[in-house]
Amino acid sequence: MKIFHGKIITCDWEGSVCEYLVENGGKIIYVGDRLPEAYSEIDENVEFIELGRQALLPAFGDGHIHFSSWALFNSTFDVLPASSIAETGKMIELYAEEDQKAKVLFGFGHSPHKIQEKRLITRTELDQFVKDRPVFLVCYEGHSAVVNTRAIGILPFNIRNLRGFDLETGQVFYEAFQEAVNYISGKMPVTTLANYMLQGMDDLAAYGVGLVHTTEGLGYPRDLDVDLVRFLSGSSQLRFRVYFQTMTLKKVLKRGLPRVGGCFECALDGSLGTRDAALLEPYADDDQYRGLLYYSDEQVYNFVREANRAELQVQLHCAGDAAVVQAVDAIEAALKDYPREDHRHTLIHAPLIPEGTLEKIAGLGIGITIQPAFLVSDVEPAEYVEKLLGERINRIWPLKKMLAMGLNVSGGSDGPVLEPDPVTGIFGACNHPISGYSADIEDALSMYTYNIAHTSFDENERGSLEAGKEADMVVLSDNPLEMETGRLTDLKVEKLYLSGEEYQGLKSASQAIIKSLKNRFRAG
């Protein structure tokens, strides 16, 4: 039994802040302002934890992460800090020297917005830095890449005929990007991927994350990422909820998964970073261009209808307002076809929502999972977004209004696009650049706790500190409710408790887990 005393921020519906929490057997058995007499006797079986200036909250969640991709890139190299093409190349050179065994050099974070040339590196420039091994450099938005000549040489020839492949520049977008990622990542040993994922679980725990909504189904042959995440998460205390980003429902139903969707194959459009987010009105810098809708209205409706009839939860990526309208109309039609009171279908991203559509979303009970750290990040600078959207930049994520309408707005990182740090996401939600759009601290905390649990039907077991729920809790260095919003990034995660036990990591058990994985693969 553990007894916590101090600031207990429950994140329940009433926003209760209490003084005592009692945990026993992995469950919360009491939360309140006075310690009941039954728990007042402290003996060797009771651990009394005085929080002092610290605060106890529900364990954080990440409502949208590409976990296997983030774990891979988190273990290779990140060029986002580079300030020039030359510096980008030097970082790749250094990694190549340090890892002589890697058959393919995977990198992440290349951004034309952060380097002085304000453009993507080219194939010939990559060749100047690394010639003897394939280089696959994924851009910061996760929807495109640049490859060197050696990488092009190992790709199946048919990829060159897919939309988005540019032989001259080495830049790869759209379907060509997806197929190239699938092929090249297939060259990586399964045990190497597994070790990256196990390390990734420990890294998520260090951010205080206990509940993970991961979108899988891209980058690995035979959907290896889906099955690998499900297998490895069984050895972790972290709770993973897999969203299979496919429109082939039999893959989902075969695995007994209750969820489908996410990005890529379930993306209705692209991103602002790749200038293919689908807009209702033309881009501000090109009055003849509105971006791309990847599917027809009929295709999206048919997919959502069949998934809804199968009583699956559906998530749809929509970066532009035209894609939002397409998604909402498809969900509305699917629910008329097969009504469900508690479907929890969700939009991913949805930074631009047209007038009137927000009310429709609320009426249909559709959730929205956003990435508020973008609001304070230099990964996609405001001046770049304004160049594309013009005055529409002033409509991005009016959080205060969205939350006041009762929408279930949950927070995520979109990792590897952003680091899966809920504290940064909470800071972003509370420091919206548009006056009057910011969330209150209490609401921002709920976006990364209760609201994420609610999105995946987990709210009866976790997401708030209430008697009867799992004792999944995080200890923060300070009480966020007593901090100025501009100082929220000073918060540090001190400890993570899952089912009442302090998270110890998977390092000591990793060899046994990998051995079990090998046995499973041998058995087919």
NORQUI-V46102 format. One record per residue. RES is the residue in three letters. OMEGA is omega as a letter, one per 20 degrees, with the letter a starting at -180 (none if undefined). Layout:
RES&OMEGA / RES&OMEGA
This chain:
MET&r / LYS&r / ILE&r / PHE&r / HIS&r / GLY&r / LYS&r / ILE&a / ILE&a / THR&a / CYS&r / ASP&a / TRP&a / GLU&a / GLY&a / SER&r / VAL&a / CYS&a / GLU&a / TYR&r / LEU&r / VAL&r / GLU&r / ASN&r / GLY&r / GLY&a / LYS&r / ILE&a / ILE&r / TYR&r / VAL&a / GLY&a / ASP&r / ARG&r / LEU&r / PRO&a / GLU&a / ALA&a / TYR&a / SER&a / GLU&a / ILE&r / ASP&a / GLU&r / ASN&a / VAL&r / GLU&a / PHE&a / ILE&r / GLU&a / LEU&a / GLY&a / ARG&a / GLN&r / ALA&r / LEU&a / LEU&r / PRO&r / ALA&r / PHE&r / GLY&r / ASP&a / GLY&r / HIS&r / ILE&r / HIS&a / PHE&a / SER&r / SER&r / TRP&a / ALA&r / LEU&a / PHE&r / ASN&a / SER&r / THR&r / PHE&a / ASP&a / VAL&a / LEU&r / PRO&a / ALA&a / SER&a / SER&r / ILE&r / ALA&r / GLU&r / THR&a / GLY&r / LYS&r / MET&r / ILE&r / GLU&a / LEU&r / TYR&r / ALA&r / GLU&a / GLU&a / ASP&a / GLN&a / LYS&a / ALA&r / LYS&r / VAL&r / LEU&r / PHE&r / GLY&a / PHE&r / GLY&a / HIS&a / SER&r / PRO&a / HIS&a / LYS&a / ILE&a / GLN&r / GLU&r / LYS&r / ARG&r / LEU&r / ILE&a / THR&r / ARG&a / THR&r / GLU&r / LEU&r / ASP&r / GLN&a / PHE&r / VAL&r / LYS&a / ASP&r / ARG&r / PRO&r / VAL&r / PHE&a / LEU&a / VAL&r / CYS&a / TYR&a / GLU&r / GLY&a / HIS&a / SER&a / ALA&r / VAL&a / VAL&r / ASN&a / THR&a / ARG&r / ALA&r / ILE&a / GLY&a / ILE&a / LEU&r / PRO&a / PHE&a / ASN&r / ILE&r / ARG&a / ASN&a / LEU&r / ARG&r / GLY&a / PHE&r / ASP&a / LEU&a / GLU&a / THR&a / GLY&r / GLN&a / VAL&a / PHE&r / TYR&a / GLU&r / ALA&r / PHE&a / GLN&a / GLU&r / ALA&r / VAL&r / ASN&a / TYR&a / ILE&r / SER&r / GLY&r / LYS&a / MET&r / PRO&a / VAL&a / THR&r / THR&r / LEU&a / ALA&r / ASN&r / TYR&a / MET&r / LEU&r / GLN&r / GLY&r / MET&r / ASP&a / ASP&r / LEU&r / ALA&r / ALA&r / TYR&a / GLY&a / VAL&r / GLY&a / LEU&a / VAL&r / HIS&a / THR&r / THR&a / GLU&a / GLY&r / LEU&r / GLY&a / TYR&r / PRO&r / ARG&r / ASP&a / LEU&a / ASP&r / VAL&a / ASP&a / LEU&r / VAL&a / ARG&a / PHE&a / LEU&a / SER&r / GLY&r / SER&a / SER&r / GLN&r / LEU&r / ARG&r / PHE&r / ARG&a / VAL&r / TYR&a / PHE&a / GLN&r / THR&r / MET&r / THR&a / LEU&a / LYS&r / LYS&a / VAL&a / LEU&r / LYS&a / ARG&r / GLY&r / LEU&a / PRO&a / ARG&r / VAL&r / GLY&a / GLY&a / CYS&r / PHE&a / GLU&r / CYS&r / ALA&r / LEU&r / ASP&a / GLY&a / SER&r / LEU&a / GLY&r / THR&r / ARG&r / ASP&r / ALA&a / ALA&a / LEU&r / LEU&r / GLU&a / PRO&r / TYR&a / ALA&a / ASP&r / ASP&a / ASP&r / GLN&a / TYR&a / ARG&a / GLY&a / LEU&r / LEU&a / TYR&a / TYR&r / SER&r / ASP&a / GLU&r / GLN&a / VAL&r / TYR&a / ASN&r / PHE&a / VAL&r / ARG&a / GLU&r / ALA&r / ASN&r / ARG&r / ALA&r / GLU&r / LEU&r / GLN&a / VAL&r / GLN&a / LEU&r / HIS&r / CYS&a / ALA&r / GLY&a / ASP&r / ALA&r / ALA&r / VAL&r / VAL&r / GLN&a / ALA&a / VAL&r / ASP&a / ALA&r / ILE&r / GLU&a / ALA&a / ALA&r / LEU&r / LYS&r / ASP&a / TYR&a / PRO&r / ARG&a / GLU&a / ASP&a / HIS&a / ARG&r / HIS&a / THR&r / LEU&r / ILE&r / HIS&r / ALA&a / PRO&a / LEU&r / ILE&a / PRO&r / GLU&r / GLY&a / THR&r / LEU&r / GLU&r / LYS&r / ILE&r / ALA&a / GLY&a / LEU&a / GLY&r / ILE&r / GLY&r / ILE&r / THR&a / ILE&a / GLN&a / PRO&r / ALA&r / PHE&a / LEU&a / VAL&a / SER&r / ASP&r / VAL&r / GLU&a / PRO&a / ALA&a / GLU&r / TYR&a / VAL&r / GLU&r / LYS&a / LEU&a / LEU&a / GLY&a / GLU&r / ARG&r / ILE&a / ASN&r / ARG&a / ILE&r / TRP&r / PRO&a / LEU&a / LYS&r / LYS&a / MET&a / LEU&r / ALA&r / MET&r / GLY&r / LEU&r / ASN&a / VAL&r / SER&a / GLY&r / GLY&a / SER&a / ASP&r / GLY&j / PRO&a / VAL&r / LEU&r / GLU&a / PRO&a / ASP&a / PRO&a / VAL&r / THR&r / GLY&r / ILE&r / PHE&r / GLY&a / ALA&a / CYS&a / ASN&r / HIS&a / PRO&r / ILE&a / SER&r / GLY&a / TYR&a / SER&r / ALA&r / ASP&a / ILE&a / GLU&a / ASP&r / ALA&r / LEU&r / SER&r / MET&a / TYR&r / THR&a / TYR&a / ASN&r / ILE&r / ALA&r / HIS&a / THR&a / SER&r / PHE&a / ASP&a / GLU&r / ASN&a / GLU&a / ARG&r / GLY&r / SER&a / LEU&a / GLU&a / ALA&r / GLY&a / LYS&r / GLU&r / ALA&r / ASP&a / MET&r / VAL&r / VAL&r / LEU&a / SER&a / ASP&r / ASN&a / PRO&a / LEU&a / GLU&a / MET&r / GLU&a / THR&a / GLY&a / ARG&a / LEU&r / THR&r / ASP&a / LEU&r / LYS&r / VAL&a / GLU&a / LYS&r / LEU&r / TYR&r / LEU&a / SER&r / GLY&a / GLU&r / GLU&a / TYR&a / GLN&r / GLY&a / LEU&a / LYS&a / SER&a / ALA&a / SER&a / GLN&r / ALA&r / ILE&r / ILE&r / LYS&r / SER&r / LEU&r / LYS&r / ASN&r / ARG&a / PHE&r / ARG&a / ALA&r / GLY&none
